[in-house]
Amino acid sequence: MNIPQVASPTAQNVQPDDAKTAVFVNYLKAMNEAQEVLSEVFSDKDLSHVDQAVQNLQSAPFFDSKADELRTRLLALFTKARTIWGPSPSPDQGQKLARKPEQDLNEEFAQWRRDYNEWLKIANQAHSGSS
């Protein structure tokens, strides 16, 4: 999977409303791509796209405090995924610990998605209403 770089809205010559829209769209793009990568990690245990997803999240524009909190939580989920599915010092230790942390991470990701979708509904209405 090829994850494109998130373009910086400040590099574009845009009007204030267009700039706000660009920030919103670029933030959503980074978040959606990161969710896809994390879902792939759960299904395939493949961490090959994690670094790019984390980089895109870190460079995504600030939208609002709740959006930033959601981004921070998603970054933490990537860190936990690396711990769970990254190289382990001992295969026996990895086997014993794998199920509970994986289940906990899955539950955390499900809760994050619920919180994100709730925020997205509100942010989308507010953004659409201000245009």
VENDAHU-V175527 format. One record per helix or strand. SS is the DSSP state (H for helix, E for strand). FROM is the first residue (numbers start at 1). LEN is the number of residues. Records with the same first field share a line. If there is no record, write none. Layout:
SS=FROM-LEN, FROM-LEN
This chain:
H=9-3, 16-29, 50-10, 65-21, 91-39
